[in-house]
Amino acid sequence: MKNMPLAKAIIPAVCLCLLTMAVANETGEALFIEAGETSGLDFIHFNGMSGELYLPEIMGAGVAVFDFDRDGDLDIYLLQGHMMGRGKTLADAILPPKKDTVLLDRLFRNDSVPGKNRLRFTDVTEKSGIRAGGYGMGVTTGDINNDGWIDLYISNFGHNQLWLNNGDGTFKDITRKAGVDEPRWSVSATFVDINLDGWLDLYVGNYVAYDMENPQPCRSATTARDYCGPQAFEPLTDRLFLNRGDGSFADISEKSGITEVFGGALGVIAADFDGDHWPDIFVANDGMANQLWINQKDGTFKDTAPLAGVSVNRHGMPEASMGVAAADFDGDGDEDLFMTHLVRETNTLYVNDGTGWFDDKTAETGLGVVSVPYSSFGTAWLDIDNDGWLDLLAVNGAVTLFESHEPSDKIFPLDRRNQLFANDQGKAFTEISDLAGDAFKFSAVSRGAAIGDIDNDGDIDIVISNNSGPARLLLNQVGNRNAWLGISVLGAGGKYHVTGSKVALIRENQEPLWRRVGTDGSYGSASDPRILFGLGSNRGAQTVEVTWPGGERERWSGLAANRYHELRRGSGIRVGE
C-alpha cells in the first residue's frame, strides 16, 4: 500500500519465471497436465443450442473452487446450460449425450487422500440437495452468515439462486427468504462487505434484456445469419443487496447510486482501488463504458471510471469487456486491472498509480498484439512457478460463426486455444502457451476460469469450464519446486475468510509482496480465498502483515515455509498503534 513504508526493492537480474519455462522447454516437461478425466471430474457442458442462434447459448458458463465441507481441500462447482428452444436444423445432433439426461449444475467433492498422490472427485450433487436447473451463467462464493460454511450464489439467464450451506454436506435454497432473486440475465457477481459491518453484501452484475419469445435476428459481415452482439439489445442496471445479518438482504440498488448507469455487465470484482481501506467495485461491461464504483463510506458509490482512465481504452473506445482480474502484478502495493476482450480488440491492462487513477499499459507490457486474434473470457493472476511475480491466464473461445474462418464440420465451431503469459519483473509479459504442455494445446470454447491449490501441494492449479465441452482441470507441475507460503486470513472466531483483507509478505531489503483475500473476478467464476505466496529459493521462516478492511494492521512472524497457516484476527501483533 502506498501509505506504508517500504524498503527499496532488489530486482534479480533474470526473471525466474522465464528461466523455469526455458528449462521446461529443454526437457520437454509440461508446466501443467490435464487431470479432469482421470480424477473423476466427469462433466460436460450442454448449451442447449437449437440452431436458432440464441445469444445465451454462447455465453455460459462459470466455475467455482471452494471448500464446501471444510475438510481442507477444494471442491468444484460447475454450471450447466439448458434447452434453448425447438431446433429446426440441428435436431438430435445437439441433444445431451443421453436423451434422459437431467440438466443440472454439478457439485464435485474432493476425496483425495493426503500423501497418496492421487486426486479424486465424487459427484455429490444429489446428496447435497442442490437442484440448480436454471440456465447457469455464473457462480459466487462467500459465507453470508459467518458460520464458517461457504455459501453459493448462482447467476442465471433467468431467476438466480442463493444456496445456504447447512454444514452437513447439504445446502438449502433461501433465495426468496433472503430477498436476493434477480429474474433478469445475470452473469458475474461478488460478495463484498461494503459498509465494514462484518457481513458480506452482494453485488449482482446484469447483462442485457434478451427476449426468448422475440429474439433479434443478426447477420455477420458476409450477410449470413450469426449470433448477435450485445449492442442489439437494451443494457441492464446492476443490483446491490445489503446483508442485514439475519439471513436476509435489503435491496439498496437505487439508494446506493449504481442504477444511475446502464452497463451490460459481464465481469465484476471488488477491491480497494484508491487505497482508503474501503472496498470499491469494478464492473467490466460488454461493448459499453466500464464502471469503477468508488465507495463513499455512507452506503453510496460514485462512478469514477471516466476520470480514472478505465471506462474506455487509451484510444477512447469502449471494448467488449468479458472477464476481469485485479491484483498487484508490478509489486508496488496497489490493485491493477486486466480485462479480456473481443477478437480484433486487445485485452487491456490498466496500471494503478496507487490512488485509483490508471494508465493503459497494454502495448508497453506486450499484452496487446498477442490477444488480437482471440475472444477471451475467464482470466486470473497466478504465480505459476512461485517466484513471487504474478503471471497471467486468459481463456478463449469465439462468439460468432464469422470468426470461424476455416471450413469445419463442427456443430459449434467456436473453439480456440487458451493463453498463458509469464511476468518479467512487473515490466512486461511473454506468452508461454507453447511451453505449458498439452494441457494448453487443446482447443475449446472456454468461458470460466477459477484458480486454487486443488491438490494442496503448494502451487496454483486451474479449472476451466468449456461451453459445449468437458471441464478441464490443469494441475501445476513446477510451482512447488520453489518455496511457498499458504495463508488463510480468518475472522476472530477462526471460522470465515475475511474478504477484502490485504496480506503483505515482508521481505528483507525488498518490497513486500501484496495479495488480496477474495474469490471474485474472472468470468462468472469463483476462486480459492486462500493466499499463496511464492518464495523462490527462500525456505526460511516468514513474516506477514495483514491489513484488515478499515485499515487495522497485524503482524505474524516465524511462519514456516512450504505449509498453510491460519491467521485469526486479534491473534497477531498490532501494527501502527
Long-range contacts (C-beta under 8 A, 24 or more apart in sequence): 1-275, 1-333, 1-334, 1-354, 1-502, 1-504, 1-514, 1-547, 2-275, 2-332, 2-333, 2-334, 2-354, 2-355, 3-275, 4-333, 4-504, 4-512, 6-333, 6-511, 6-512, 7-507, 7-508, 7-509, 7-510, 7-511, 8-509, 8-511, 9-331, 9-510, 9-511, 10-509, 10-510, 11-425, 12-425, 15-387, 15-389, 15-422, 15-423, 15-424, 15-425, 16-385, 16-387, 16-388, 16-389, 16-482, 16-536, 17-384, 17-385, 17-387, 17-389, 17-391, 17-422, 17-423, 17-424, 18-422, 18-424, 18-430, 18-432, 20-384, 20-385, 20-387, 20-478, 21-385, 21-422, 21-432, 21-435, 24-435, 24-478, 25-435, 29-437, 29-477, 29-478, 30-436, 30-437, 30-438, 30-439, 30-477, 31-384, 31-420, 31-432, 31-435, 31-436, 31-437, 31-476, 31-477, 31-478, 32-436, 32-437, 32-439, 32-440, 32-461, 32-462, 32-474, 32-475, 32-476, 32-477, 33-437, 33-438, 33-439, 33-474, 33-475, 33-477, 34-438, 34-439, 34-442, 34-472, 34-473, 34-474, 34-475, 35-119, 35-473, 35-474, 35-475, 36-470, 36-471, 36-472, 36-473, 37-470, 38-119, 39-119, 39-120, 39-121, 39-473, 40-108, 40-120, 40-121, 40-122, 40-123, 41-76, 41-108, 41-121, 41-471, 41-473, 42-123, 43-78, 43-106, 43-108, 43-470, 43-471, 44-97, 44-469, 44-470, 44-471, 45-78, 45-79, 45-80, 45-81, 45-465, 45-466, 45-467, 45-468, 45-469, 45-470, 45-471, 46-80, 46-81, 46-96, 46-101, 46-103, 46-468, 47-81, 47-84, 47-412, 47-467, 47-468, 48-81, 48-82, 48-83, 48-84, 48-85, 48-94, 48-103, 48-135, 49-84, 49-87, 49-90, 49-94, 49-411, 49-412, 49-468, 50-83, 50-84, 50-85, 50-86, 50-87, 50-88, 50-90, 50-94, 51-87, 51-88, 51-89, 51-90, 51-94, 52-84, 52-85, 52-87, 52-88, 52-215, 53-218, 53-225, 53-226, 53-227, 53-228, 54-84, 54-85, 54-212, 54-215, 55-208, 55-210, 55-215, 55-227, 55-228, 55-233, 56-84, 56-135, 56-137, 56-157, 56-185, 56-210, 57-81, 57-84, 58-227, 58-399, 58-414, 58-445, 58-467, 59-137, 59-157, 59-187, 59-207, 59-447, 59-467, 60-135, 60-136, 60-137, 60-157, 60-447, 60-467, 60-524, 61-136, 61-137, 61-138, 61-447, 61-448, 61-465, 61-467, 61-524, 62-136, 62-137, 62-138, 62-139, 62-155, 62-187, 62-188, 62-378, 62-447, 62-448, 62-450, 62-465, 62-522, 62-523, 62-524, 62-525, 62-526, 63-139, 63-448, 63-449, 63-450, 63-463, 63-464, 63-465, 63-471, 63-525, 63-526, 64-139, 64-140, 64-141, 64-152, 64-450, 64-519, 64-525, 64-526, 64-527, 65-450, 65-451, 65-452, 65-454, 65-463, 65-526, 65-527, 65-528, 66-141, 66-150, 66-152, 66-519, 66-526, 66-528, 66-529, 67-150, 68-107, 68-109, 68-128, 68-149, 68-150, 68-165, 69-109, 69-169, 70-148, 70-149, 70-167, 71-110, 72-456, 73-110, 73-112, 73-454, 73-455, 73-456, 74-110, 74-452, 74-453, 74-454, 74-528, 75-107, 75-108, 75-109, 75-110, 75-121, 76-107, 76-108, 76-110, 76-121, 76-463, 76-471, 76-473, 77-105, 77-106, 77-107, 77-108, 77-139, 77-152, 78-105, 78-106, 78-108, 78-465, 78-471, 79-105, 79-132, 79-136, 79-137, 79-138, 79-139, 79-154, 79-448, 79-465, 79-524, 80-104, 80-105, 80-106, 80-132, 80-136, 81-135, 81-136, 81-467, 82-133, 82-134, 82-135, 82-136, 84-135, 84-212, 85-212, 90-411, 93-411, 94-411, 102-133, 103-133, 104-130, 104-131, 104-132, 104-133, 105-130, 105-132, 105-133, 105-136, 105-139, 105-154, 110-454, 112-455, 114-456, 119-454, 119-455, 119-473, 119-475, 124-169, 127-169, 127-170, 128-169, 128-170, 128-171, 129-170, 129-171, 129-172, 130-163, 130-171, 131-173, 132-161, 132-163, 134-158, 134-159, 134-160, 134-161, 137-185, 137-186, 137-187, 137-524, 138-186, 138-187, 138-188, 138-189, 138-448, 138-523, 138-524, 138-525, 139-524, 139-525, 139-526, 140-188, 140-189, 140-190, 140-191, 140-202, 140-519, 140-520, 140-526, 141-191, 141-519, 141-526, 141-529, 142-191, 142-200, 142-499, 142-519, 143-200, 143-495, 143-496, 143-497, 144-178, 144-191, 144-199, 144-200, 144-202, 144-243, 144-247, 145-247, 146-198, 146-199, 146-491, 146-493, 146-495, 146-496, 147-495, 147-496, 148-493, 148-495, 148-496, 153-180, 153-189, 153-191, 153-202, 153-204, 155-182, 155-186, 155-187, 155-188, 155-189, 155-204, 155-524, 156-185, 156-186, 157-185, 157-210, 158-183, 158-185, 159-183, 160-186, 160-204, 164-247, 174-247, 177-247, 177-248, 178-247, 178-248, 178-249, 179-241, 179-248, 179-249, 179-250, 179-251, 180-204, 180-241, 180-249, 182-206, 182-239, 184-209, 184-236, 185-209, 185-210, 185-236, 187-265, 187-266, 187-523, 187-524, 188-265, 188-266, 188-267, 188-268, 188-520, 188-523, 188-524, 189-268, 189-520, 190-268, 190-269, 190-270, 190-281, 190-518, 190-520, 190-521, 191-499, 191-519, 191-520, 192-270, 192-279, 192-281, 192-499, 192-500, 192-520, 193-243, 193-279, 193-499, 193-500, 193-549, 194-240, 194-242, 194-279, 194-295, 194-299, 195-242, 195-299, 196-278, 196-549, 196-550, 197-243, 197-245, 198-491, 199-243, 199-244, 199-245, 200-243, 200-499, 201-240, 201-241, 201-242, 201-243, 201-249, 202-240, 202-241, 202-243, 202-249, 203-238, 203-239, 203-240, 203-241, 203-258, 203-268, 203-270, 203-281, 204-238, 204-239, 204-240, 204-241, 205-238, 205-263, 205-265, 205-266, 205-267, 205-268, 205-283, 206-236, 206-237, 206-238, 206-239, 206-263, 206-265, 207-235, 207-236, 207-264, 207-265, 207-266, 207-286, 208-233, 208-234, 208-235, 208-236, 208-264, 208-286, 209-233, 209-234, 209-235, 209-236, 220-400, 220-401, 220-402, 221-402, 222-402, 224-401, 224-402, 226-400, 226-401, 226-402, 227-399, 227-400, 227-401, 229-287, 229-320, 229-399, 229-400, 230-264, 230-286, 230-287, 230-288, 230-320, 231-287, 234-262, 235-262, 235-263, 235-264, 235-285, 235-288, 236-262, 236-263, 236-264, 236-265, 237-261, 237-262, 237-263, 238-263, 238-265, 238-268, 238-283, 242-299, 252-299, 255-299, 255-300, 256-299, 256-300, 256-301, 257-300, 257-301, 257-302, 257-303, 258-291, 258-293, 258-301, 260-303, 261-291, 261-303, 262-288, 263-288, 263-289, 263-290, 263-291, 264-288, 266-321, 266-322, 266-323, 266-523, 266-524, 267-321, 267-322, 267-323, 267-324, 267-339, 267-340, 267-521, 267-522, 267-523, 268-324, 268-520, 268-521, 269-324, 269-325, 269-326, 269-518, 269-520, 269-521, 270-499, 270-500, 270-518, 270-520, 271-326, 271-335, 271-500, 271-516, 271-518, 272-335, 272-500, 272-502, 273-308, 273-326, 273-334, 273-335, 273-352, 273-356, 274-355, 274-356, 275-334, 275-354, 275-355, 275-356, 277-547, 277-549, 277-550, 277-551, 278-549, 278-550, 279-500, 279-549, 280-356, 282-310, 282-324, 282-326, 282-337, 284-321, 284-322, 284-323, 284-324, 284-339, 285-318, 285-321, 286-320, 286-321, 286-322, 287-318, 287-319, 287-320, 288-318, 289-318, 290-318, 290-321, 290-339, 292-356, 294-356, 304-356, 307-357, 308-356, 308-357, 308-358, 309-350, 309-357, 309-358, 309-359, 309-360, 310-337, 310-350, 310-358, 313-345, 313-346, 313-348, 313-360, 313-362, 314-360, 314-362, 319-345, 319-348, 320-345, 320-375, 321-348, 322-375, 322-376, 322-377, 322-523, 323-376, 323-377, 323-378, 323-379, 323-394, 323-449, 323-521, 323-522, 323-523, 324-379, 324-521, 324-522, 325-379, 325-380, 325-381, 325-392, 325-521, 325-522, 326-381, 326-516, 326-521, 327-381, 327-390, 327-515, 327-516, 328-390, 328-513, 328-514, 328-515, 328-516, 329-381, 329-389, 329-390, 329-392, 329-423, 329-426, 330-426, 330-427, 331-389, 331-426, 331-511, 331-513, 331-514, 332-426, 332-511, 333-504, 333-511, 333-512, 333-514, 335-516, 338-367, 338-379, 338-381, 338-392, 339-379, 340-371, 340-376, 340-377, 340-378, 340-379, 340-394, 340-523, 341-371, 341-375, 341-376, 342-375, 342-399, 343-372, 343-373, 343-374, 343-375, 343-398, 343-399, 343-403, 344-372, 345-371, 345-372, 346-371, 346-372, 347-371, 347-376, 347-379, 347-394, 364-428, 365-427, 365-428, 365-429, 366-421, 366-428, 366-429, 366-430, 367-392, 367-421, 367-429, 370-419, 370-421, 370-431, 371-419, 374-416, 374-419, 375-399, 375-403, 375-416, 376-419, 377-446, 377-447, 377-448, 377-449, 377-523, 378-446, 378-447, 378-448, 378-449, 378-450, 378-464, 378-465, 378-522, 378-523, 378-524, 378-525, 379-449, 379-521, 379-522, 379-523, 380-449, 380-450, 380-451, 380-462, 380-521, 380-522, 380-527, 382-451, 382-460, 382-462, 383-460, 383-479, 383-532, 383-533, 383-534, 384-420, 384-422, 384-459, 384-460, 384-476, 384-478, 384-479, 385-459, 385-478, 385-479, 385-481, 385-482, 385-534, 386-458, 386-459, 386-479, 386-480, 386-481, 386-482, 386-483, 386-484, 386-532, 386-533, 386-534, 386-535, 386-536, 387-482, 387-534, 387-536, 388-513, 388-533, 388-534, 388-535, 388-536, 389-423, 389-424, 389-425, 389-426, 389-534, 390-423, 391-420, 391-421, 391-422, 391-423, 391-429, 392-420, 392-421, 392-423, 392-429, 393-418, 393-419, 393-420, 393-421, 393-449, 393-451, 393-462, 394-418, 394-419, 394-421, 395-419, 395-446, 395-447, 395-448, 395-449, 395-464, 396-446, 397-444, 397-445, 397-446, 397-447, 397-466, 397-467, 398-445, 412-445, 412-467, 412-468, 414-445, 414-467, 415-443, 415-444, 415-445, 415-469, 416-443, 416-444, 416-445, 416-446, 417-441, 417-442, 417-443, 418-444, 418-446, 418-464, 437-477, 439-472, 439-474, 440-474, 442-472, 444-469, 444-472, 445-469, 447-523, 447-524, 448-522, 448-523, 448-524, 448-525, 449-522, 449-523, 449-525, 450-522, 450-525, 450-526, 450-527, 450-528, 451-527, 451-528, 452-527, 452-528, 452-530, 453-486, 453-528, 453-530, 453-532, 456-564, 458-484, 458-486, 458-532, 458-562, 459-484, 459-532, 460-532, 465-525, 479-534, 480-562, 482-534, 482-535, 482-536, 482-537, 483-534, 483-535, 483-536, 483-537, 483-538, 483-539, 483-561, 483-562, 484-532, 484-533, 484-534, 484-535, 484-561, 484-562, 485-532, 485-533, 485-535, 485-542, 485-544, 485-559, 485-561, 485-562, 485-563, 485-565, 486-530, 486-531, 486-532, 486-533, 486-563, 486-564, 486-565, 487-530, 487-531, 487-532, 487-533, 487-544, 487-564, 487-565, 487-567, 488-529, 488-530, 488-531, 488-564, 488-565, 488-566, 488-567, 489-517, 489-531, 489-546, 489-567, 490-566, 490-567, 490-568, 490-569, 491-568, 491-569, 492-568, 492-569, 492-570, 493-568, 494-566, 494-568, 497-529, 497-530, 498-548, 498-549, 498-569, 499-529, 499-549, 500-549, 501-546, 501-547, 501-548, 501-549, 502-546, 502-547, 503-531, 503-544, 503-545, 503-546, 503-547, 504-544, 504-545, 504-546, 504-547, 505-533, 505-535, 505-542, 505-543, 505-544, 506-542, 506-543, 506-544, 506-545, 506-555, 507-538, 512-545, 530-564, 535-561, 545-575, 546-572
